[in-house]
Amino acid sequence: MIDIQIIKEGIGDTPRLNEEVFFFFIAHNNNGELLTGSQHTATKTIIGRGWIKSEIEDALIKMKQGERSIIKIYHSPATKEFYDQYEIEIIRIGRKKDNPWHLEGQEVFEKALELKGLGNSDIKQQKYLEAQNKYLESLNLIKTEYCDKELELQGQLRSNLSLTHLKNKQFELCIKQASTVLKEQPQNVKLLHRRAVASIQIDDFDSAKSDLKLANQLDPQNEEVIKELQSIGEKEKQIRKKQQDRAKKMLFGE
């Protein structure tokens, strides 16, 4: 049995099934002793999921956003002698569909596909940072899914992320994403080339040459691979000359 006393009026509608609710609370027993609370960090629940005590959820579904109430939960309804008292204030009520983290099943996959499509549109407009953020959000949605279609989409997202990282000059991240996909797709010429380009930028010429030679074997007519193979020797010479010049300056001064 519970009693509810409103001490501050709220606005809008009360929470519906499957809506997320953020709220602060302080709990005391009938002697006024503090039991627990969340004065500094809001607690989140989703109505109907059974994440919190049923009495608290019963109170929440009667409250509005911004509303503060005193809720008494009686241990002995007949005498109302012993109870826990909660002071609760709802901070925000959000719709399930508005928050992709609370989608389920096929909805998760469809949302991830939608984000990937938006990222692809950003790529066409050369908005590489915006695309990167969308790909990461999409990847995070399905990172715990393991059926074939999710694994395939993960590979596509990581491949796309390697491109955004390369364009954003995040070369180590480009190599990391490309390497993850190449473990499953070792003959992916596009990713071998992309990883090689990133490796050159961090002066890892041995890795770059290894990737480019394999890519060239797999696709001898690939002009981008041929171009990088032809230029990598000159780039390596330039780096070595800079290193030698730097060493001379350290030894002999300007």
C-alpha positions as CSV (number, residue, x, y, z in Angstrom):
1,M,0.0,0.0,0.0
2,I,1.3,3.5,-0.8
3,D,0.3,7.1,-0.2
4,I,1.2,9.9,-2.6
5,Q,1.4,13.6,-1.6
6,I,2.2,16.1,-4.4
7,I,4.5,18.9,-3.1
8,K,5.3,20.4,-6.5
9,E,3.1,20.3,-9.6
10,G,4.4,19.0,-12.9
11,I,3.5,19.6,-16.5
12,G,2.5,17.5,-19.5
13,D,1.5,13.9,-19.6
14,T,2.3,11.0,-17.2
15,P,4.7,8.3,-18.4
16,R,3.4,5.6,-20.7
17,L,4.4,1.9,-21.1
18,N,8.0,1.6,-22.4
19,E,8.8,5.3,-21.8
20,E,12.1,6.1,-20.1
21,V,11.9,8.2,-16.9
22,F,14.7,10.1,-15.2
23,F,14.2,11.0,-11.6
24,F,15.9,12.1,-8.4
25,F,14.9,10.4,-5.1
26,I,15.7,10.4,-1.4
27,A,14.5,7.6,0.8
28,H,14.1,7.5,4.6
29,N,12.5,5.1,7.0
30,N,9.7,6.0,9.4
31,N,12.3,7.1,12.0
32,G,13.7,9.6,9.6
33,E,17.0,7.7,9.0
34,L,18.4,8.0,5.5
35,L,18.2,4.8,3.5
36,T,19.5,5.8,0.0
37,G,19.2,8.5,-2.6
38,S,20.3,10.0,-5.9
39,Q,20.7,13.7,-5.1
40,H,23.5,14.2,-7.7
41,T,22.9,11.7,-10.4
42,A,19.4,11.0,-11.9
43,T,18.1,7.5,-11.8
44,K,16.7,6.1,-15.1
45,T,14.1,3.5,-15.6
46,I,11.8,2.3,-18.4
47,I,8.1,1.9,-17.4
48,G,7.1,-1.8,-17.6
49,R,10.6,-3.3,-17.5
50,G,10.5,-4.1,-13.8
51,W,13.8,-2.3,-13.1
52,I,12.6,-0.7,-9.9
53,K,10.3,-1.5,-7.0
54,S,6.7,-1.9,-8.2
55,E,5.5,0.6,-5.6
56,I,7.9,3.3,-7.0
57,E,6.9,2.5,-10.6
58,D,3.2,2.8,-9.5
59,A,4.0,6.2,-8.2
60,L,6.0,7.3,-11.2
61,I,3.2,6.5,-13.7
62,K,0.9,8.9,-11.8
63,M,3.4,11.8,-11.9
64,K,4.3,14.4,-14.5
65,Q,7.6,15.9,-15.6
66,G,8.9,18.3,-13.0
67,E,6.5,17.0,-10.4
68,R,7.8,16.3,-6.9
69,S,6.0,13.9,-4.5
70,I,6.3,12.3,-1.2
71,I,5.6,8.5,-1.4
72,K,5.0,6.4,1.7
73,I,5.3,2.6,1.2
74,Y,3.8,0.8,4.2
75,H,5.2,-2.5,5.5
76,S,2.0,-3.0,7.5
77,P,-0.9,-1.5,5.6
78,A,-3.3,-2.3,8.5
79,T,-1.6,-0.2,11.1
80,K,0.4,2.2,8.8
81,E,3.0,2.1,11.6
82,F,6.1,1.1,9.6
83,Y,6.9,2.6,6.2
84,D,9.6,3.8,3.9
85,Q,9.3,7.4,2.6
86,Y,10.5,8.5,-0.8
87,E,10.8,12.0,-2.0
88,I,10.8,11.8,-5.8
89,E,11.1,14.4,-8.6
90,I,10.8,13.5,-12.2
91,I,13.4,15.3,-14.3
92,R,12.5,14.0,-17.8
93,I,10.1,11.7,-19.5
94,G,11.2,10.4,-22.9
95,R,9.5,8.4,-25.6
96,K,10.9,4.9,-26.4
97,K,11.1,5.7,-30.1
98,D,13.1,8.8,-29.5
99,N,16.0,6.9,-27.9
100,P,17.7,4.2,-30.1
101,W,19.2,2.6,-27.0
102,H,15.8,1.2,-26.1
103,L,14.8,-0.1,-29.4
104,E,14.5,-3.9,-29.7
105,G,15.1,-6.6,-32.2
106,Q,14.6,-5.6,-35.8
107,E,14.1,-2.0,-34.8
108,V,17.8,-1.9,-33.7
109,F,19.0,-3.2,-37.0
110,E,16.8,-0.8,-39.0
111,K,18.0,2.2,-36.9
112,A,21.6,1.1,-37.5
113,L,21.0,0.9,-41.2
114,E,19.4,4.3,-41.2
115,L,22.4,5.8,-39.5
116,K,24.7,4.2,-41.9
117,G,22.7,5.7,-44.8
118,L,22.9,9.1,-43.3
119,G,26.7,8.6,-42.8
120,N,27.0,7.6,-46.5
121,S,25.2,10.8,-47.5
122,D,27.7,12.8,-45.4
123,I,30.6,11.1,-47.2
124,K,29.3,12.2,-50.5
125,Q,29.3,15.7,-49.2
126,Q,32.8,15.2,-47.8
127,K,31.5,15.8,-44.3
128,Y,33.8,13.2,-42.8
129,L,33.5,14.0,-39.2
130,E,29.7,14.0,-39.3
131,A,29.8,10.7,-41.1
132,Q,32.2,9.3,-38.6
133,N,29.8,10.1,-35.7
134,K,26.9,8.5,-37.4
135,Y,28.9,5.3,-38.2
136,L,30.1,5.1,-34.6
137,E,26.5,5.5,-33.3
138,S,25.3,2.8,-35.7
139,L,28.1,0.5,-34.7
140,N,27.4,1.0,-31.0
141,L,23.8,0.0,-31.5
142,I,24.7,-3.5,-32.9
143,K,28.0,-4.2,-31.1
144,T,26.4,-6.9,-29.0
145,E,24.5,-8.5,-31.8
146,Y,26.0,-11.7,-33.4
147,C,23.7,-12.9,-36.1
148,D,25.0,-12.8,-39.7
149,K,23.3,-9.6,-40.8
150,E,24.6,-7.7,-37.8
151,L,28.1,-9.0,-38.3
152,E,28.0,-8.1,-42.0
153,L,26.8,-4.6,-41.1
154,Q,29.6,-4.2,-38.5
155,G,32.1,-5.0,-41.2
156,Q,30.6,-2.3,-43.5
157,L,30.6,0.3,-40.7
158,R,34.2,-0.4,-39.7
159,S,35.3,-0.2,-43.4
160,N,33.5,3.2,-43.7
161,L,35.0,4.3,-40.4
162,S,38.5,3.6,-41.7
163,L,37.8,6.0,-44.5
164,T,36.6,8.7,-42.2
165,H,39.5,8.3,-39.9
166,L,41.9,8.5,-42.9
167,K,40.2,11.7,-44.2
168,N,40.3,13.2,-40.7
169,K,44.0,12.3,-40.4
170,Q,43.4,9.8,-37.6
171,F,45.8,7.4,-39.1
172,E,46.2,4.9,-36.1
173,L,42.4,4.7,-35.9
174,C,42.1,4.1,-39.6
175,I,44.6,1.2,-39.3
176,K,42.8,-0.2,-36.3
177,Q,39.4,-0.3,-38.0
178,A,40.8,-1.6,-41.3
179,S,42.7,-4.3,-39.5
180,T,39.6,-5.5,-37.6
181,V,37.8,-6.1,-40.9
182,L,40.8,-7.6,-42.7
183,K,41.0,-10.4,-40.1
184,E,37.7,-11.6,-41.6
185,Q,38.3,-10.3,-45.1
186,P,42.1,-10.7,-45.7
187,Q,41.7,-10.2,-49.5
188,N,39.8,-6.9,-49.3
189,V,41.9,-4.8,-51.6
190,K,40.2,-1.5,-50.7
191,L,41.1,-1.9,-47.1
192,L,44.6,-3.1,-47.8
193,H,45.2,0.0,-49.8
194,R,43.6,2.2,-47.2
195,R,45.6,0.7,-44.4
196,A,48.8,1.1,-46.4
197,V,48.1,4.8,-47.0
198,A,47.6,5.3,-43.3
199,S,50.8,3.4,-42.5
200,I,52.8,5.6,-44.8
201,Q,51.5,8.7,-42.9
202,I,53.0,7.3,-39.7
203,D,56.2,6.3,-41.5
204,D,55.5,2.5,-41.2
205,F,56.8,1.7,-44.6
206,D,57.3,-2.0,-44.1
207,S,53.7,-2.5,-43.2
208,A,52.6,-0.3,-46.1
209,K,54.7,-2.2,-48.7
210,S,53.4,-5.5,-47.4
211,D,49.8,-4.4,-47.8
212,L,50.4,-2.8,-51.2
213,K,52.2,-5.9,-52.6
214,L,49.4,-8.2,-51.5
215,A,46.7,-5.8,-52.9
216,N,48.7,-5.7,-56.2
217,Q,48.7,-9.5,-56.4
218,L,45.0,-9.6,-55.7
219,D,44.1,-6.8,-58.2
220,P,47.1,-6.2,-60.6
221,Q,45.0,-3.5,-62.5
222,N,44.2,-1.4,-59.5
223,E,45.6,2.0,-60.4
224,E,45.5,3.4,-56.9
225,V,47.6,0.5,-55.6
226,I,50.0,0.8,-58.5
227,K,50.4,4.5,-57.8
228,E,51.2,4.0,-54.1
229,L,53.7,1.3,-54.9
230,Q,55.5,3.5,-57.4
231,S,55.6,6.5,-55.0
232,I,56.4,4.7,-51.7
233,G,60.1,4.4,-52.4
234,E,60.4,8.1,-53.0
235,K,58.4,8.9,-49.8
236,E,60.7,6.6,-47.9
237,K,63.8,8.4,-49.2
238,Q,62.3,11.8,-48.2
239,I,61.7,10.6,-44.7
240,R,65.2,9.1,-44.4
241,K,66.8,12.3,-45.7
242,K,64.8,14.4,-43.1
243,Q,66.0,12.0,-40.4
244,Q,69.6,12.3,-41.6
245,D,69.4,16.1,-41.7
246,R,67.9,16.2,-38.2
247,A,70.7,14.0,-36.9
248,K,73.3,16.3,-38.5
249,K,71.8,19.3,-36.9
250,M,71.8,17.6,-33.5
251,L,75.5,16.7,-34.0
252,F,76.9,19.8,-35.6
253,G,74.3,22.5,-34.9
254,E,72.7,24.8,-37.4
